[in-house]
Amino acid sequence: AELDHAVEAFEALNEQIRALKIDIYEEKLVLTRTELEYYQLQLKPHFFVNCFSIIHGMAQTKEFARIQDFCIKPSNYVRFLMTDSMGLISLQSELREMNEYLQIQRIRRKSGASLSDSVDPELLDAEIPPLIILTFVENSIKHGAGSTGREVTIDVTVRKVREQETDHMQILISDEGVGFPGEVIQAYNSRFQATEDWRQGEHIGIRNIFKRLLLLYGDNFSLELRNTDTGSQVEIRIPLSREKTRDDGDF
């Protein structure tokens, strides 16, 4: 009887180990897939082709000083895009690259977005996942105007909020564009639908942000999309972390 009990206990333990291995394997698959989607998101051939065209045009008119200045901006932007998808960077770094991106867009399009920001200076050294602000700013510039072609006004607000006796960072990205499609709001405000890769292949930027936030913070974050009377708004809340980050210049 003791031997039978020991065998049963061993088999139960073996089954638990097998189940744990499956869970770990599946988690690694999700992480790998999310990282692959992150890098897929960064491949923007039209953007870089346009940048080369701009440089070629400047060379033809012998605007060598502008070429030198412009080349630095895409170089810094590419370096930032290759940031570790599951690492954390300072809020200040994200905001700096956001402004660099807007400057590139102004040169590319000979116009761009009007940006205003209200950021708590005490949060500049706080850590966030890379591209969670920049992706939505890009989205506003690309889709916000719709077919109107007008310049989009974007507002970025970052502040500290207190939730359940814990400090969180609240990030609001608002624009005066055409707003999100209703089905997108419904899908990404539902954790189940967002986790289930709703309409895979579409809105990869938003889905990738959601999945990275889920992997990094579990249930301790929120991502909400909404339309307003004047356009659209994204609200992100993540735990406030001030741990020392790696050197943002590492490549």
Secondary structure, DSSP 4 states (H G I P E B T S, - for coil): -HHHHHHHHHHHHHHHHHHHHHHHHHHHHHHHHHHHHHHHHH--HHHHHHHHHHHHHHHHTT-HHHHHHHHHHHHHHHHHHTS-TTS-EEHHHHHHHHHHHHHHHHHHHS---EEEEEE-GGGTTSEE-TTTTHHHHHHHHHHTTTTS-PPPEEEEEEEEEEETTEEEEEEEEEESSS---HHHHHHHTSHHHHHTTTTTTSSHHHHHHHHHHHHHHTTS-EEEEEE-SSSEEEEEEEE---PPPPPTT--
